[in-house]
Amino acid sequence: MTALANDTLLRALRREPTPYVPVWLMRQAGRYLPEYNALRAKAGSFLALATNPSLATEVTLQPLARFPLDAAILFSDILTVPDAMGLGLSFAEGEGPRFARPARDEASIAALAPPDLAKLRYVFDAVAEIKRALAGRVPLLGFAGSPFTLACYMIEGGASADYASVRTMVVARPDLLERIVDVNARAVAAYLAEQIRAGADAVMLFDTWGGLLSPDAYRRFSLAPMQAILASLPAAVPTIVFSKGAHASLEALVNAGASCVGLDWTADLAVARRRFGDTVAFQGNLDPIALLADPASVERAARAVVEQAGPAPGFVFNLGHGVVPATPPDNVAAVVGAVHAMSRNGP
């Protein structure tokens, strides 16, 4: 295995001292970059990009050509797993993901099973190709959606304003929801393990919709399956879990078994670090919309996050959710530069 020229992120995830605060951004490769839009137009669709290992590699590397980021993250989508289960994924322009065959009733949910990993070979081939292209420059992050977040899309058939069908199922048929998240947990555990075998240096679980649940339901349908996944992965590989809006369950999340907990922008980073910084690393948590401000304001906001995190080891700078498409690339450069400079040199 090629030694990493820059392993700052991995050291931060292990709560080891680092010479500066590492930076990577959720959705750092995407529609805010003109080179991404050009390649997507050439490919013809999002899925054509995501399912072609060479194109996925090119997209993954695009932000690293612009910014001195401390990690690459696989260009893919969380819905590759349910797509491989046969739900029929498509992306309509301006409408987001859609499943042709949602899992809403007893029969369709009973028929679910973890997919044959051969159907996801394009993802593992992309991981291996990206790893070769990076040549040890920075670590490569793999990822998957959490079992509950995947269930949200599988049940609703796509994105939803309120995920009412899912939340109704929590009350009316918790047995069906438990069946879906169990299948998803087994699928995601195998999927992430294969990404690690293909070369991912660390992996992340995106629990985008866990915050929709009450604390009790969160522990049952979101946290428990994530704990099972984390327990199944190699202990030597750092793990990150990001559970948007789940602040009421922060202590339980800290104890779930991940190396690092990602926080959204509504969480109090300073309090989290004071309470739990000796237990896990933390990642976050600048509001993505802050990147739409002028560069000087963006830099001030980024420095404020670093100040809130404090000097103790175990902090990774990121946004509280993904980069939004309207973000000026110059503002991403301003954030990365400000965090690196401030953490190297002090306030």
QUISUL-V186183 format. One record per pair of residues at least 6 apart in sequence whose C-alpha atoms are under 6 Angstrom apart, sorted by the first residue. I is the first residue (numbers start at 1). J is the second residue. Records with the same first field share a line. If there is no record, write none. Layout:
# QUISUL-V186183
I = J ; J
This chain:
# QUISUL-V186183
2 = 136
3 = 136
4 = 136 ; 137
5 = 136 ; 137
6 = 138
9 = 22
12 = 314 ; 315
13 = 260 ; 281 ; 314
15 = 281 ; 313 ; 314
16 = 313
17 = 313
20 = 343 ; 344
21 = 343
22 = 70 ; 316
23 = 69 ; 70 ; 317
24 = 69 ; 70 ; 71 ; 318
25 = 318
26 = 322
27 = 322 ; 323
29 = 63
30 = 36
31 = 37 ; 325
32 = 325 ; 326 ; 327
49 = 55 ; 56
50 = 56 ; 76
51 = 122
53 = 122 ; 126
56 = 75
57 = 130
60 = 74 ; 75
67 = 333
70 = 138
71 = 138 ; 139 ; 140
72 = 140
73 = 140 ; 141
74 = 142
78 = 144 ; 145
83 = 89
84 = 115 ; 119
85 = 115
87 = 99 ; 101
88 = 99 ; 100
89 = 98 ; 99
90 = 97 ; 98
91 = 97
97 = 158
98 = 157 ; 158
99 = 157
102 = 154 ; 155 ; 157
103 = 109 ; 154 ; 155
104 = 155
113 = 183
114 = 183 ; 187
124 = 195 ; 198
127 = 198
128 = 198 ; 199
139 = 201
140 = 200 ; 201
141 = 200 ; 201 ; 202 ; 203
142 = 200 ; 203
143 = 203 ; 204 ; 205
144 = 205
145 = 205 ; 206
146 = 205 ; 206 ; 207
147 = 181 ; 184 ; 185
148 = 181 ; 222
149 = 207 ; 209
153 = 159
185 = 225
189 = 229
202 = 237 ; 238 ; 239
203 = 239
204 = 239 ; 240 ; 241
205 = 241
206 = 242
207 = 242 ; 243
208 = 243 ; 244
210 = 222 ; 243
211 = 244 ; 245 ; 246
227 = 256
238 = 259
239 = 258 ; 259
240 = 258 ; 259 ; 260 ; 261
241 = 261 ; 262
242 = 261 ; 262
244 = 264
259 = 280
260 = 280 ; 281 ; 282
261 = 282
262 = 282 ; 283 ; 284
263 = 284 ; 285 ; 320
264 = 285 ; 320
265 = 285 ; 286 ; 287 ; 320
270 = 308 ; 309
281 = 314 ; 315
282 = 315
283 = 315 ; 316 ; 317
284 = 317 ; 318 ; 319 ; 320
285 = 318 ; 319 ; 320
286 = 319 ; 320
287 = 319 ; 320
288 = 319 ; 323
291 = 298 ; 327 ; 331
292 = 327
295 = 331
299 = 335 ; 338
302 = 335
